[in-house]
Amino acid sequence: MKPATSDGNSLLARVAIIPFLVVTLLFILFGLFFAGTSSRMGAPWIFPVFGVGFTVVALSMFLVGLLGMFAPRNPSGSAELPQDADDVLNPPESAYRSRQETRACTYCGTRVEESIHRCPNCGAGV
């Protein structure tokens, strides 16, 4: 297992969200500008509504990003990450045993152990 930071809240992870926040702020400003100018120009009602909807979506994205910036990165409190890449790419042999010991019924698809010759669900021979 790879060690993480002691508190799980690295400064780099917090700073990495700043460009996302800047872009969403630009989206908010564009939505407000679009809604305001389209209503002042006498555009059909759908254009200002689109601008307001665009602003609401961008504002919600900004708030989620802002909350993510201050949320703890490792809520379990442990100083280790859950798994190594080796554990994911090369699972232990025991992970495959359950699949090797069962088979599917050809009629109903129910998983049946290798030692059973009749399906417990439909009674067909497997």
N, C-alpha and C positions, 0 to 999 in steps of 0.2 A: 504494500500500500504506500502511496505517495503522501508525504506530509503536506498539510496545508498551512496557512498562516495560523498563528496561535489563536486569534479570535475569529478567524474566518471572514474578516472585513478588510480586504486589502484596499489601499488607496487607489491603485490602478484600476480595480474593478469599478470603483465609484466614479473615477474620472472618465472612464470609457463611455459612460452614458451621456456625457455633456453634449457631444455632437447630435445625438438623438433629440435631446431637449431643445437645442437651437433650431433644428429642422422643424420640430413640431411647433415651436413659437412662430416660425415663418409661415407655416400652414395656418395657424390661428389668425395672423395678420392678413394673409391673403383672403381667408374666408370673410373676415370683417370688411375688408376693402371691397370684395366682390359684392357682398350683400348691400353695403352702403351705396356704392356707385350704381349698381343696377336698379335700386329703388329710386334713386334721385334722377336717373335718366328716363324713368317711366317704362322700364322693361316689364314684360309679363310677370305675374306673381311668382311663377316657378323659379325665376332667377334669384330673387332675394331669399326664397326658402332654401334653395340649394346652397347659397352662401352661408346661411345660418346653420344648416345641417353640416356643412363642411367644417365650420368653426366648432360645433359641438363635438364632432368626431376627433378633430385635432386637439381640442382641450382635454378630452378623455385620454387620448394617447399621452399627452404631456403629464397629466396627473399620475397615470400608471408608471411612466418613466421616473417621475419624481419620487413616488413611493418606493419604486425599485431601487432608487439610489440610496435611500436611507434604511432599507430593509436589511436584516442580518443575512449574510451570505451562507452561513452554515448553522441552521437552527438546531441541529442535534447537539452542538457544543463539542463534538469530538474534533481532535486535531488531525484526523485522517479522512481522506476521501473514501467513498464507499467501495470502489473497485479499481483494480489495475486494468489496463488495457489487455493484458495477458489473460485475465480472468474472463473477459468478455469475448475475446477472439478465440481462445482455446479453453472452452469449458471442461470441467472434469468429466471423466467417464461416467460417473454416477448420474449426470444430467440426462444421459441417453437411455438409462436402464428402463425407465417407465415406458418409453416408446417401444423398446425392443420386446418387452414382456406382454404387450397387448396387440390386438389386431382389430380391425373394424368388421362388423357383420356386413356381408354383401347385400343383404336385403334392407336393413333399416339404418345401418351406419353406426350402431352402438359399439363402443369400445368393449372388447371381450378379451379376457386373459387367454394366453396361449394354451393353457391346460384345459380350458372349457371347450367342449365340442358343440354345444347348442347355445344359441343366443338367449340370454335371460329376458330380453325384451319381447322378441317376436317368436322365439322357439325354433327358428330355422337353423339348420346345420351349418356350421362355419368351418 
